[in-house]
Amino acid sequence: MTMRAPALLLLSLGVAACASDKTPFPDKPLDIEVTIVAGPPSARDKRLPISFDYTQAPEFTVDLRMRNYDGTTRTSFTGPQAWVRLDFAPAGQIVESAGPKGKDDPDVAGPNVHFSNGEAKGIKVKVLGAYDDTRIVAQDVGFVPADPGAISACSNGRDDDGNGYADWPHDPNCRYLNDDSEAAFEAGFGTSPPIYFGKPTIYDVQLGTASPFLAKQVDLLADPNKLVVIGVSNNGMYVSDVTDTRGSNSIFVFTFSAPFGVQACDRLSRLSGNVSDFFGGTQLGTPGYTVVPWIDPVRSGPCPIPDFAPIDGSISGFIDKMEALESSLVVVKNPIIGNFFGKDKVPIVDGRPELTVGKSNCDLNGDGIVGYNSNRGGFNVDEKACNDACTASPDCTEWNNYVGFNNVKIKFAPGDGTLFFSPSAIPGFDVFQYVQFADEPGKRKLAEIRGVLTNFVGPTPPYTIEPRCLDDIVWVGRAPSEIKDAKSACVRNRIGVDVEGTN
């Protein structure tokens, strides 16, 4: 027993030492208190609208306080170094700020606020693009804004703080190029209570040629809105918000491979992901979703897929009208495939390539490259002229574009826009059954091409209809029993329910 006493004594001393190490340091900041004193009220069941209109930007007034560990105000946080940066998280951009003295208040510089004796009160901020459950974030980032036009300490070419690094972005104490201090800082941090904005809809994400939510993570509104799978591909699925009739209500969800356990007519009760632009097409990547399986019309009711939206020559040449239909189900009636289409090389006539019936191969020298780009290898003047002529002609589908991408050009009346359609999802489909090179007997005439409209900047035209299966191709004379409507085309009944319903 006597041998163990020193050990117990040492253990007791060790505990006492650990306890003393945890004594609070009253001179160190714990956090920044952010109090919203004015602004539009919100609640989980009464959310503020999402706005990207500057005239409709909501304004909030906040009081800020730097707090010590014991909750008291850290009055020593004052002077030239006492600047805090405001932001909205996870989403939102401050577009206007002001102090108690107005927009020209010297204690407010953009989203940066100067503290006096540990406080800054009556700070007004306007925000755009905030959505979902959002907070006002305050952080002491050690940022001291230089006067407009002045050379800041972080851009003067000197190592002002003697830490071996000079200026932004090399000195870790320099937060921005116009930071006027290289001194070390303490990263106090705090947030406001949540501000409840609406969840974005597919319409919000898809609206316009460039999504306002680009590179942002979104959790889309899936209740009470109804998100329905309208088609599945080998690397994702197309989803439409059938409760939204404003257009721009469909999106492609990229899942790398065919989404397991998902098929047309299913509903998604949850859909989130990262918004990106893939060569002009808006899509949702790294998605999370929950599937409510559609079984059959008896057990699940009618398939909720909406009807095909018609496209004709009157809208095919207008980007805004086509953009509103991106990733939606569409139909072109009585489409025509031009007859400048075939694997034979375009002949050279009088020193220039001349588009000819049944010939659209612009690889004139046979090197495997259509040399239309002078900045790439294989450039050829004649091949560029051939490719340009084919692109401009509504009757021409360039052979190598067809072989590489399965794109076939659809034409309308003279002067109208053109479209591609790509039957790559239909095994064994022979497009040449529908090309009228002449009055050839046995050739079918297309009555309708249906499918999902995609946007891919690069080839001209940029929009392509992608039939989901053979149901989406209707030719003149096809048996009426084989012609299906939107709720049954490319739709199959389930036997039972898929186990995997969540990703």
DONUKOL-272093 format. One record per residue (C-alpha): residue number from 1; residue in one letter; x, y, z. Coordinates in pm, whole numbers. Example, Ala and Ser with C-alpha at 12.3 -4.5 7.8 and 13.67 -1.06 7.14 Angstrom:
REM DONUKOL-272093
r n->1, res->A, u->1230, v->-450, w->780
r n->2, res->S, u->1367, v->-106, w->714
//
This chain:
REM DONUKOL-272093
r n->1, res->M, u->0, v->0, w->0
r n->2, res->T, u->278, v->242, w->87
r n->3, res->M, u->427, v->195, w->-259
r n->4, res->R, u->109, v->315, w->-428
r n->5, res->A, u->65, v->640, w->-236
r n->6, res->P, u->309, v->848, w->-446
r n->7, res->A, u->133, v->734, w->-760
r n->8, res->L, u->-201, v->846, w->-624
r n->9, res->L, u->-49, v->1175, w->-518
r n->10, res->L, u->92, v->1232, w->-866
r n->11, res->L, u->-243, v->1147, w->-1021
r n->12, res->S, u->-417, v->1401, w->-802
r n->13, res->L, u->-166, v->1667, w->-896
r n->14, res->G, u->-219, v->1585, w->-1264
r n->15, res->V, u->-595, v->1633, w->-1238
r n->16, res->A, u->-546, v->1964, w->-1063
r n->17, res->A, u->-310, v->2078, w->-1337
r n->18, res->C, u->-561, v->1986, w->-1612
r n->19, res->A, u->-835, v->2176, w->-1433
r n->20, res->S, u->-623, v->2488, w->-1409
r n->21, res->D, u->-546, v->2467, w->-1784
r n->22, res->K, u->-918, v->2503, w->-1862
r n->23, res->T, u->-959, v->2832, w->-1675
r n->24, res->P, u->-1132, v->3083, w->-1909
r n->25, res->F, u->-929, v->3372, w->-2046
r n->26, res->P, u->-1149, v->3684, w->-2009
r n->27, res->D, u->-932, v->3886, w->-2247
r n->28, res->K, u->-996, v->3647, w->-2538
r n->29, res->P, u->-1309, v->3677, w->-2757
r n->30, res->L, u->-1545, v->3382, w->-2766
r n->31, res->D, u->-1781, v->3495, w->-3036
r n->32, res->I, u->-1961, v->3782, w->-3202
r n->33, res->E, u->-2320, v->3836, w->-3099
r n->34, res->V, u->-2543, v->3915, w->-3399
r n->35, res->T, u->-2885, v->4053, w->-3310
r n->36, res->I, u->-3143, v->4131, w->-3578
r n->37, res->V, u->-3329, v->4441, w->-3455
r n->38, res->A, u->-3533, v->4509, w->-3770
r n->39, res->G, u->-3627, v->4336, w->-4092
r n->40, res->P, u->-3906, v->4140, w->-4257
r n->41, res->P, u->-4033, v->3866, w->-4025
r n->42, res->S, u->-4001, v->3502, w->-4125
r n->43, res->A, u->-4080, v->3158, w->-3986
r n->44, res->R, u->-4049, v->2798, w->-4098
r n->45, res->D, u->-4409, v->2808, w->-4214
r n->46, res->K, u->-4393, v->3168, w->-4339
r n->47, res->R, u->-4082, v->3202, w->-4553
r n->48, res->L, u->-3953, v->3509, w->-4731
r n->49, res->P, u->-3948, v->3495, w->-5111
r n->50, res->I, u->-3622, v->3436, w->-5296
r n->51, res->S, u->-3526, v->3754, w->-5479
r n->52, res->F, u->-3266, v->3845, w->-5740
r n->53, res->D, u->-3431, v->4181, w->-5808
r n->54, res->Y, u->-3237, v->4467, w->-5649
r n->55, res->T, u->-3553, v->4673, w->-5602
r n->56, res->Q, u->-3702, v->4387, w->-5400
r n->57, res->A, u->-3395, v->4312, w->-5186
r n->58, res->P, u->-3495, v->4263, w->-4821
r n->59, res->E, u->-3315, v->4482, w->-4565
r n->60, res->F, u->-3209, v->4381, w->-4215
r n->61, res->T, u->-3075, v->4596, w->-3932
r n->62, res->V, u->-2833, v->4429, w->-3692
r n->63, res->D, u->-2649, v->4511, w->-3370
r n->64, res->L, u->-2309, v->4348, w->-3328
r n->65, res->R, u->-2110, v->4284, w->-3009
r n->66, res->M, u->-1773, v->4115, w->-2952
r n->67, res->R, u->-1810, v->3894, w->-2644
r n->68, res->N, u->-1550, v->3757, w->-2404
r n->69, res->Y, u->-1564, v->3403, w->-2273
r n->70, res->D, u->-1765, v->3521, w->-1972
r n->71, res->G, u->-2025, v->3693, w->-2194
r n->72, res->T, u->-1909, v->4048, w->-2126
r n->73, res->T, u->-1838, v->4295, w->-2404
r n->74, res->R, u->-1475, v->4300, w->-2510
r n->75, res->T, u->-1431, v->4675, w->-2506
r n->76, res->S, u->-1065, v->4641, w->-2607
r n->77, res->F, u->-1183, v->4543, w->-2956
r n->78, res->T, u->-1159, v->4895, w->-3093
r n->79, res->G, u->-935, v->5114, w->-3303
r n->80, res->P, u->-799, v->5065, w->-3657
r n->81, res->Q, u->-783, v->4684, w->-3632
r n->82, res->A, u->-1142, v->4635, w->-3514
r n->83, res->W, u->-1316, v->4541, w->-3840
r n->84, res->V, u->-1563, v->4256, w->-3887
r n->85, res->R, u->-1692, v->4118, w->-4215
r n->86, res->L, u->-2063, v->4033, w->-4264
r n->87, res->D, u->-2201, v->3769, w->-4495
r n->88, res->F, u->-2506, v->3549, w->-4547
r n->89, res->A, u->-2465, v->3171, w->-4521
r n->90, res->P, u->-2520, v->2928, w->-4673
r n->91, res->A, u->-2641, v->3158, w->-4952
r n->92, res->G, u->-2698, v->3525, w->-5017
r n->93, res->Q, u->-2502, v->3830, w->-5126
r n->94, res->I, u->-2497, v->4163, w->-4947
r n->95, res->V, u->-2562, v->4423, w->-5218
r n->96, res->E, u->-2592, v->4733, w->-5003
r n->97, res->S, u->-2483, v->4830, w->-4652
r n->98, res->A, u->-2507, v->5138, w->-4434
r n->99, res->G, u->-2432, v->5253, w->-4081
r n->100, res->P, u->-2624, v->5482, w->-3846
r n->101, res->K, u->-2483, v->5780, w->-4039
r n->102, res->G, u->-2616, v->5649, w->-4371
r n->103, res->K, u->-2453, v->5498, w->-4679
r n->104, res->D, u->-2144, v->5720, w->-4638
r n->105, res->D, u->-2085, v->5612, w->-4279
r n->106, res->P, u->-1703, v->5574, w->-4247
r n->107, res->D, u->-1751, v->5278, w->-4014
r n->108, res->V, u->-1907, v->5070, w->-4292
r n->109, res->A, u->-1713, v->4968, w->-4603
r n->110, res->G, u->-1916, v->4728, w->-4816
r n->111, res->P, u->-1981, v->4420, w->-4601
r n->112, res->N, u->-1709, v->4530, w->-4351
r n->113, res->V, u->-1806, v->4697, w->-4024
r n->114, res->H, u->-1583, v->4891, w->-3781
r n->115, res->F, u->-1630, v->4829, w->-3408
r n->116, res->S, u->-1593, v->5087, w->-3132
r n->117, res->N, u->-1541, v->4959, w->-2780
r n->118, res->G, u->-1650, v->4612, w->-2887
r n->119, res->E, u->-1980, v->4714, w->-3050
r n->120, res->A, u->-2135, v->4823, w->-3378
r n->121, res->K, u->-2504, v->4908, w->-3374
r n->122, res->G, u->-2768, v->4995, w->-3633
r n->123, res->I, u->-2592, v->4831, w->-3929
r n->124, res->K, u->-2824, v->4790, w->-4229
r n->125, res->V, u->-2765, v->4528, w->-4499
r n->126, res->K, u->-2963, v->4436, w->-4811
r n->127, res->V, u->-2935, v->4085, w->-4950
r n->128, res->L, u->-3006, v->3914, w->-5282
r n->129, res->G, u->-3013, v->3545, w->-5365
r n->130, res->A, u->-3069, v->3420, w->-5010
r n->131, res->Y, u->-3265, v->3096, w->-4987
r n->132, res->D, u->-3361, v->2823, w->-4743
r n->133, res->D, u->-3257, v->2856, w->-4376
r n->134, res->T, u->-3002, v->3137, w->-4382
r n->135, res->R, u->-2807, v->3330, w->-4120
r n->136, res->I, u->-2614, v->3655, w->-4106
r n->137, res->V, u->-2254, v->3564, w->-4031
r n->138, res->A, u->-2002, v->3797, w->-3867
r n->139, res->Q, u->-1630, v->3719, w->-3862
r n->140, res->D, u->-1325, v->3909, w->-3743
r n->141, res->V, u->-1100, v->3847, w->-4040
r n->142, res->G, u->-844, v->4113, w->-3952
r n->143, res->F, u->-944, v->4322, w->-4250
r n->144, res->V, u->-866, v->4693, w->-4238
r n->145, res->P, u->-991, v->4852, w->-4562
r n->146, res->A, u->-760, v->5109, w->-4718
r n->147, res->D, u->-896, v->5439, w->-4841
r n->148, res->P, u->-1016, v->5429, w->-5204
r n->149, res->G, u->-722, v->5483, w->-5439
r n->150, res->A, u->-461, v->5444, w->-5165
r n->151, res->I, u->-186, v->5180, w->-5163
r n->152, res->S, u->-270, v->4940, w->-4882
r n->153, res->A, u->-26, v->4772, w->-4645
r n->154, res->C, u->-104, v->4444, w->-4821
r n->155, res->S, u->-5, v->4582, w->-5164
r n->156, res->N, u->291, v->4809, w->-5085
r n->157, res->G, u->565, v->4553, w->-5154
r n->158, res->R, u->691, v->4547, w->-4792
r n->159, res->D, u->683, v->4293, w->-4511
r n->160, res->D, u->522, v->4531, w->-4262
r n->161, res->D, u->471, v->4278, w->-3982
r n->162, res->G, u->812, v->4111, w->-4014
r n->163, res->N, u->676, v->3757, w->-4048
r n->164, res->G, u->876, v->3681, w->-4361
r n->165, res->Y, u->588, v->3733, w->-4602
r n->166, res->A, u->492, v->4046, w->-4791
r n->167, res->D, u->146, v->4143, w->-4913
r n->168, res->W, u->-159, v->3956, w->-5035
r n->169, res->P, u->-190, v->3668, w->-5116
r n->170, res->H, u->138, v->3549, w->-4961
r n->171, res->D, u->103, v->3696, w->-4611
r n->172, res->P, u->-158, v->3494, w->-4414
r n->173, res->N, u->-249, v->3812, w->-4225
r n->174, res->C, u->-353, v->3982, w->-4549
r n->175, res->R, u->-714, v->3902, w->-4623
r n->176, res->Y, u->-761, v->4108, w->-4941
r n->177, res->L, u->-554, v->4325, w->-5174
r n->178, res->N, u->-691, v->4644, w->-5015
r n->179, res->D, u->-629, v->4521, w->-4658
r n->180, res->D, u->-438, v->4801, w->-4486
r n->181, res->S, u->-289, v->4590, w->-4209
r n->182, res->E, u->-50, v->4297, w->-4199
r n->183, res->A, u->-96, v->4256, w->-3824
r n->184, res->A, u->-213, v->3923, w->-3682
r n->185, res->F, u->-580, v->3895, w->-3591
r n->186, res->E, u->-808, v->3682, w->-3375
r n->187, res->A, u->-1086, v->3510, w->-3567
r n->188, res->G, u->-1394, v->3591, w->-3362
r n->189, res->F, u->-1709, v->3447, w->-3521
r n->190, res->G, u->-2084, v->3456, w->-3471
r n->191, res->T, u->-2418, v->3414, w->-3644
r n->192, res->S, u->-2766, v->3550, w->-3617
r n->193, res->P, u->-3072, v->3334, w->-3552
r n->194, res->P, u->-3200, v->3171, w->-3874
r n->195, res->I, u->-3383, v->3377, w->-4134
r n->196, res->Y, u->-3628, v->3162, w->-4327
r n->197, res->F, u->-3629, v->3210, w->-4703
r n->198, res->G, u->-3809, v->2989, w->-4951
r n->199, res->K, u->-3656, v->2676, w->-5097
r n->200, res->P, u->-3566, v->2719, w->-5465
r n->201, res->T, u->-3781, v->2548, w->-5726
r n->202, res->I, u->-3657, v->2397, w->-6050
r n->203, res->Y, u->-3791, v->2714, w->-6215
r n->204, res->D, u->-3569, v->2931, w->-5992
r n->205, res->V, u->-3262, v->2722, w->-6078
r n->206, res->Q, u->-3337, v->2680, w->-6450
r n->207, res->L, u->-3457, v->3031, w->-6534
r n->208, res->G, u->-3248, v->3217, w->-6792
r n->209, res->T, u->-2948, v->3113, w->-6999
r n->210, res->A, u->-2723, v->3116, w->-6689
r n->211, res->S, u->-2861, v->2986, w->-6360
r n->212, res->P, u->-2854, v->3236, w->-6070
r n->213, res->F, u->-2771, v->2935, w->-5849
r n->214, res->L, u->-2465, v->2831, w->-6049
r n->215, res->A, u->-2204, v->2652, w->-5832
r n->216, res->K, u->-2440, v->2652, w->-5533
r n->217, res->Q, u->-2576, v->2360, w->-5335
r n->218, res->V, u->-2957, v->2361, w->-5338
r n->219, res->D, u->-3232, v->2165, w->-5171
r n->220, res->L, u->-3522, v->2197, w->-5415
r n->221, res->L, u->-3882, v->2244, w->-5314
r n->222, res->A, u->-4035, v->1897, w->-5344
r n->223, res->D, u->-4342, v->1947, w->-5125
r n->224, res->P, u->-4603, v->2073, w->-5201
r n->225, res->N, u->-4445, v->2090, w->-5549
r n->226, res->K, u->-4443, v->1758, w->-5731
r n->227, res->L, u->-4116, v->1647, w->-5892
r n->228, res->V, u->-4166, v->1367, w->-6147
r n->229, res->V, u->-3906, v->1161, w->-6335
r n->230, res->I, u->-3986, v->1194, w->-6708
r n->231, res->G, u->-3692, v->994, w->-6843
r n->232, res->V, u->-3384, v->799, w->-6739
r n->233, res->S, u->-3054, v->791, w->-6929
r n->234, res->N, u->-2731, v->598, w->-6884
r n->235, res->N, u->-2587, v->874, w->-6666
r n->236, res->G, u->-2881, v->1045, w->-6500
r n->237, res->M, u->-3248, v->1134, w->-6507
r n->238, res->Y, u->-3473, v->1414, w->-6627
r n->239, res->V, u->-3709, v->1561, w->-6368
r n->240, res->S, u->-4007, v->1795, w->-6418
r n->241, res->D, u->-4193, v->2001, w->-6161
r n->242, res->V, u->-4546, v->1922, w->-6281
r n->243, res->T, u->-4704, v->2174, w->-6044
r n->244, res->D, u->-4519, v->2466, w->-6206
r n->245, res->T, u->-4661, v->2576, w->-6541
r n->246, res->R, u->-4438, v->2880, w->-6604
r n->247, res->G, u->-4187, v->2692, w->-6820
r n->248, res->S, u->-3825, v->2630, w->-6721
r n->249, res->N, u->-3962, v->2361, w->-6491
r n->250, res->S, u->-3739, v->2065, w->-6583
r n->251, res->I, u->-3377, v->1975, w->-6507
r n->252, res->F, u->-3125, v->1701, w->-6574
r n->253, res->V, u->-2989, v->1524, w->-6264
r n->254, res->F, u->-2641, v->1384, w->-6330
r n->255, res->T, u->-2581, v->1056, w->-6144
r n->256, res->F, u->-2268, v->930, w->-6332
r n->257, res->S, u->-2447, v->604, w->-6420
r n->258, res->A, u->-2811, v->506, w->-6463
r n->259, res->P, u->-2983, v->582, w->-6131
r n->260, res->F, u->-3060, v->249, w->-5967
r n->261, res->G, u->-3426, v->180, w->-5893
r n->262, res->V, u->-3554, v->489, w->-6077
r n->263, res->Q, u->-3781, v->493, w->-6379
r n->264, res->A, u->-4022, v->720, w->-6562
r n->265, res->C, u->-4334, v->821, w->-6362
r n->266, res->D, u->-4158, v->799, w->-6024
r n->267, res->R, u->-4186, v->1099, w->-5791
r n->268, res->L, u->-3898, v->1248, w->-5594
r n->269, res->S, u->-3998, v->1358, w->-5246
r n->270, res->R, u->-3650, v->1505, w->-5194
r n->271, res->L, u->-3398, v->1640, w->-5444
r n->272, res->S, u->-3078, v->1828, w->-5370
r n->273, res->G, u->-2748, v->1877, w->-5545
r n->274, res->N, u->-2487, v->2111, w->-5684
r n->275, res->V, u->-2598, v->2335, w->-5972
r n->276, res->S, u->-2359, v->2338, w->-6268
r n->277, res->D, u->-2345, v->2434, w->-6633
r n->278, res->F, u->-2239, v->2158, w->-6871
r n->279, res->F, u->-2165, v->2317, w->-7208
r n->280, res->G, u->-2477, v->2534, w->-7189
r n->281, res->G, u->-2710, v->2289, w->-7015
r n->282, res->T, u->-2805, v->2345, w->-6651
r n->283, res->Q, u->-2785, v->2031, w->-6442
r n->284, res->L, u->-2780, v->1908, w->-6084
r n->285, res->G, u->-2473, v->1709, w->-5980
r n->286, res->T, u->-2373, v->1501, w->-5676
r n->287, res->P, u->-2746, v->1465, w->-5605
r n->288, res->G, u->-2935, v->1341, w->-5307
r n->289, res->Y, u->-3290, v->1222, w->-5363
r n->290, res->T, u->-3569, v->1003, w->-5228
r n->291, res->V, u->-3784, v->809, w->-5475
r n->292, res->V, u->-4154, v->738, w->-5432
r n->293, res->P, u->-4198, v->453, w->-5685
r n->294, res->W, u->-4480, v->451, w->-5935
r n->295, res->I, u->-4607, v->92, w->-5963
r n->296, res->D, u->-4885, v->88, w->-6223
r n->297, res->P, u->-5207, v->280, w->-6305
r n->298, res->V, u->-5416, v->53, w->-6081
r n->299, res->R, u->-5208, v->78, w->-5764
r n->300, res->S, u->-5050, v->422, w->-5813
r n->301, res->G, u->-5303, v->606, w->-6029
r n->302, res->P, u->-5225, v->761, w->-6368
r n->303, res->C, u->-4862, v->828, w->-6448
r n->304, res->P, u->-4798, v->1197, w->-6359
r n->305, res->I, u->-4573, v->1271, w->-6659
r n->306, res->P, u->-4695, v->1590, w->-6834
r n->307, res->D, u->-4789, v->1603, w->-7201
r n->308, res->F, u->-4531, v->1669, w->-7473
r n->309, res->A, u->-4467, v->2041, w->-7536
r n->310, res->P, u->-4484, v->2116, w->-7912
r n->311, res->I, u->-4190, v->2271, w->-8097
r n->312, res->D, u->-4225, v->2410, w->-8446
r n->313, res->G, u->-4032, v->2646, w->-8670
r n->314, res->S, u->-4187, v->2952, w->-8507
r n->315, res->I, u->-3996, v->2895, w->-8181
r n->316, res->S, u->-3700, v->2675, w->-8282
r n->317, res->G, u->-3483, v->2976, w->-8364
r n->318, res->F, u->-3546, v->3168, w->-8042
r n->319, res->I, u->-3310, v->3093, w->-7755
r n->320, res->D, u->-3542, v->3219, w->-7479
r n->321, res->K, u->-3831, v->2998, w->-7594
r n->322, res->M, u->-3610, v->2693, w->-7639
r n->323, res->E, u->-3433, v->2754, w->-7308
r n->324, res->A, u->-3769, v->2741, w->-7128
r n->325, res->L, u->-3815, v->2386, w->-7263
r n->326, res->E, u->-3468, v->2257, w->-7173
r n->327, res->S, u->-3483, v->1906, w->-7018
r n->328, res->S, u->-3860, v->1889, w->-7082
r n->329, res->L, u->-4057, v->1641, w->-7293
r n->330, res->V, u->-4122, v->1791, w->-7637
r n->331, res->V, u->-4263, v->1685, w->-7973
r n->332, res->V, u->-4198, v->1793, w->-8333
r n->333, res->K, u->-4476, v->1704, w->-8574
r n->334, res->N, u->-4412, v->1623, w->-8941
r n->335, res->P, u->-4034, v->1666, w->-8907
r n->336, res->I, u->-3820, v->1667, w->-9219
r n->337, res->I, u->-3466, v->1532, w->-9247
r n->338, res->G, u->-3272, v->1700, w->-9526
r n->339, res->N, u->-3124, v->1481, w->-9798
r n->340, res->F, u->-2767, v->1622, w->-9792
r n->341, res->F, u->-2680, v->1328, w->-9569
r n->342, res->G, u->-2458, v->1025, w->-9630
r n->343, res->K, u->-2115, v->869, w->-9574
r n->344, res->D, u->-1971, v->962, w->-9914
r n->345, res->K, u->-1740, v->1263, w->-9934
r n->346, res->V, u->-1879, v->1596, w->-10048
r n->347, res->P, u->-1748, v->1655, w->-10400
r n->348, res->I, u->-1528, v->1949, w->-10496
r n->349, res->V, u->-1679, v->2149, w->-10782
r n->350, res->D, u->-1491, v->2441, w->-10937
r n->351, res->G, u->-1247, v->2434, w->-10646
r n->352, res->R, u->-1512, v->2442, w->-10372
r n->353, res->P, u->-1705, v->2170, w->-10186
r n->354, res->E, u->-2062, v->2138, w->-10311
r n->355, res->L, u->-2329, v->1979, w->-10090
r n->356, res->T, u->-2492, v->1691, w->-10274
r n->357, res->V, u->-2784, v->1454, w->-10215
r n->358, res->G, u->-2663, v->1151, w->-10017
r n->359, res->K, u->-2316, v->1295, w->-9951
r n->360, res->S, u->-2222, v->1488, w->-9635
r n->361, res->N, u->-1878, v->1363, w->-9531
r n->362, res->C, u->-1655, v->1670, w->-9489
r n->363, res->D, u->-1342, v->1468, w->-9406
r n->364, res->L, u->-1226, v->1530, w->-9760
r n->365, res->N, u->-866, v->1412, w->-9720
r n->366, res->G, u->-957, v->1101, w->-9521
r n->367, res->D, u->-736, v->1174, w->-9218
r n->368, res->G, u->-1021, v->1112, w->-8973
r n->369, res->I, u->-1058, v->1481, w->-8883
r n->370, res->V, u->-1295, v->1743, w->-9018
r n->371, res->G, u->-1040, v->2027, w->-9013
r n->372, res->Y, u->-1269, v->2323, w->-8955
r n->373, res->N, u->-1071, v->2475, w->-8665
r n->374, res->S, u->-751, v->2658, w->-8756
r n->375, res->N, u->-632, v->2633, w->-8394
r n->376, res->R, u->-633, v->2253, w->-8396
r n->377, res->G, u->-444, v->1986, w->-8583
r n->378, res->G, u->-574, v->1868, w->-8918
r n->379, res->F, u->-698, v->2208, w->-9031
r n->380, res->N, u->-797, v->2210, w->-9397
r n->381, res->V, u->-941, v->2506, w->-9587
r n->382, res->D, u->-1172, v->2293, w->-9802
r n->383, res->E, u->-1293, v->2094, w->-9503
r n->384, res->K, u->-1372, v->2415, w->-9316
r n->385, res->A, u->-1569, v->2545, w->-9614
r n->386, res->C, u->-1753, v->2213, w->-9635
r n->387, res->N, u->-1834, v->2209, w->-9264
r n->388, res->D, u->-1947, v->2574, w->-9267
r n->389, res->A, u->-2176, v->2510, w->-9565
r n->390, res->C, u->-2328, v->2203, w->-9398
r n->391, res->T, u->-2382, v->2389, w->-9070
r n->392, res->A, u->-2560, v->2671, w->-9254
r n->393, res->S, u->-2781, v->2439, w->-9460
r n->394, res->P, u->-3103, v->2306, w->-9298
r n->395, res->D, u->-3082, v->2011, w->-9544
r n->396, res->C, u->-2737, v->1893, w->-9430
r n->397, res->T, u->-2631, v->1659, w->-9150
r n->398, res->E, u->-2252, v->1633, w->-9148
r n->399, res->W, u->-2159, v->1265, w->-9157
r n->400, res->N, u->-1884, v->1270, w->-8893
r n->401, res->N, u->-2106, v->1459, w->-8649
r n->402, res->Y, u->-2369, v->1192, w->-8702
r n->403, res->V, u->-2118, v->907, w->-8649
r n->404, res->G, u->-1963, v->1070, w->-8341
r n->405, res->F, u->-2272, v->1207, w->-8168
r n->406, res->N, u->-2566, v->1045, w->-8349
r n->407, res->N, u->-2699, v->1391, w->-8428
r n->408, res->V, u->-2945, v->1423, w->-8717
r n->409, res->K, u->-3067, v->1766, w->-8830
r n->410, res->I, u->-3440, v->1844, w->-8847
r n->411, res->K, u->-3553, v->2128, w->-9070
r n->412, res->F, u->-3865, v->2341, w->-9076
r n->413, res->A, u->-3989, v->2603, w->-9320
r n->414, res->P, u->-3730, v->2825, w->-9492
r n->415, res->G, u->-3595, v->3088, w->-9254
r n->416, res->D, u->-3692, v->2897, w->-8941
r n->417, res->G, u->-3450, v->2750, w->-8691
r n->418, res->T, u->-3326, v->2392, w->-8698
r n->419, res->L, u->-3288, v->2116, w->-8440
r n->420, res->F, u->-3093, v->1799, w->-8396
r n->421, res->F, u->-3249, v->1477, w->-8285
r n->422, res->S, u->-3036, v->1197, w->-8146
r n->423, res->P, u->-3185, v->843, w->-8146
r n->424, res->S, u->-2885, v->695, w->-7960
r n->425, res->A, u->-3108, v->548, w->-7685
r n->426, res->I, u->-3290, v->329, w->-7940
r n->427, res->P, u->-3086, v->14, w->-8021
r n->428, res->G, u->-3062, v->-63, w->-8392
r n->429, res->F, u->-3251, v->248, w->-8503
r n->430, res->D, u->-3189, v->316, w->-8873
r n->431, res->V, u->-3242, v->684, w->-8945
r n->432, res->F, u->-3199, v->631, w->-9318
r n->433, res->Q, u->-3542, v->464, w->-9331
r n->434, res->Y, u->-3680, v->817, w->-9290
r n->435, res->V, u->-3454, v->1020, w->-9522
r n->436, res->Q, u->-3625, v->1097, w->-9853
r n->437, res->F, u->-3335, v->1110, w->-10098
r n->438, res->A, u->-3584, v->1086, w->-10385
r n->439, res->D, u->-3923, v->931, w->-10449
r n->440, res->E, u->-3797, v->601, w->-10315
r n->441, res->P, u->-4059, v->335, w->-10249
r n->442, res->G, u->-4067, v->178, w->-9904
r n->443, res->K, u->-3933, v->480, w->-9720
r n->444, res->R, u->-4118, v->583, w->-9407
r n->445, res->K, u->-4227, v->938, w->-9343
r n->446, res->L, u->-4193, v->1072, w->-8989
r n->447, res->A, u->-4515, v->1188, w->-8824
r n->448, res->E, u->-4366, v->1284, w->-8485
r n->449, res->I, u->-4036, v->1289, w->-8301
r n->450, res->R, u->-4071, v->1311, w->-7925
r n->451, res->G, u->-3822, v->1308, w->-7642
r n->452, res->V, u->-3626, v->1521, w->-7398
r n->453, res->L, u->-3486, v->1852, w->-7520
r n->454, res->T, u->-3119, v->1903, w->-7433
r n->455, res->N, u->-2886, v->2199, w->-7479
r n->456, res->F, u->-2522, v->2147, w->-7573
r n->457, res->V, u->-2320, v->2449, w->-7686
r n->458, res->G, u->-2071, v->2355, w->-7956
r n->459, res->P, u->-2252, v->2199, w->-8253
r n->460, res->T, u->-2500, v->2413, w->-8442
r n->461, res->P, u->-2790, v->2404, w->-8370
r n->462, res->P, u->-2734, v->2374, w->-7991
r n->463, res->Y, u->-3065, v->2202, w->-7908
r n->464, res->T, u->-3127, v->1830, w->-7951
r n->465, res->I, u->-3435, v->1612, w->-7904
r n->466, res->E, u->-3337, v->1279, w->-7750
r n->467, res->P, u->-3608, v->1010, w->-7787
r n->468, res->R, u->-3619, v->786, w->-7480
r n->469, res->C, u->-3722, v->469, w->-7666
r n->470, res->L, u->-3891, v->362, w->-7990
r n->471, res->D, u->-4229, v->478, w->-7851
r n->472, res->D, u->-4105, v->835, w->-7906
r n->473, res->I, u->-4071, v->782, w->-8284
r n->474, res->V, u->-4401, v->789, w->-8473
r n->475, res->W, u->-4405, v->731, w->-8847
r n->476, res->V, u->-4691, v->768, w->-9091
r n->477, res->G, u->-4878, v->440, w->-9100
r n->478, res->R, u->-4763, v->315, w->-8761
r n->479, res->A, u->-5037, v->103, w->-8605
r n->480, res->P, u->-5262, v->312, w->-8378
r n->481, res->S, u->-5221, v->52, w->-8101
r n->482, res->E, u->-4847, v->124, w->-8100
r n->483, res->I, u->-4883, v->502, w->-8067
r n->484, res->K, u->-4873, v->594, w->-7700
r n->485, res->D, u->-4944, v->918, w->-7517
r n->486, res->A, u->-4703, v->1091, w->-7276
r n->487, res->K, u->-4829, v->891, w->-6977
r n->488, res->S, u->-4758, v->556, w->-7136
r n->489, res->A, u->-4476, v->612, w->-7389
r n->490, res->C, u->-4150, v->457, w->-7263
r n->491, res->V, u->-4323, v->369, w->-6935
r n->492, res->R, u->-4325, v->22, w->-6785
r n->493, res->N, u->-4521, v->-112, w->-6492
r n->494, res->R, u->-4328, v->-239, w->-6192
r n->495, res->I, u->-4355, v->-581, w->-6039
r n->496, res->G, u->-4333, v->-496, w->-5673
r n->497, res->V, u->-4143, v->-201, w->-5529
r n->498, res->D, u->-3770, v->-133, w->-5563
r n->499, res->V, u->-3590, v->-160, w->-5234
r n->500, res->E, u->-3346, v->118, w->-5316
r n->501, res->G, u->-3540, v->443, w->-5302
r n->502, res->T, u->-3293, v->690, w->-5157
r n->503, res->N, u->-2960, v->832, w->-5263
//
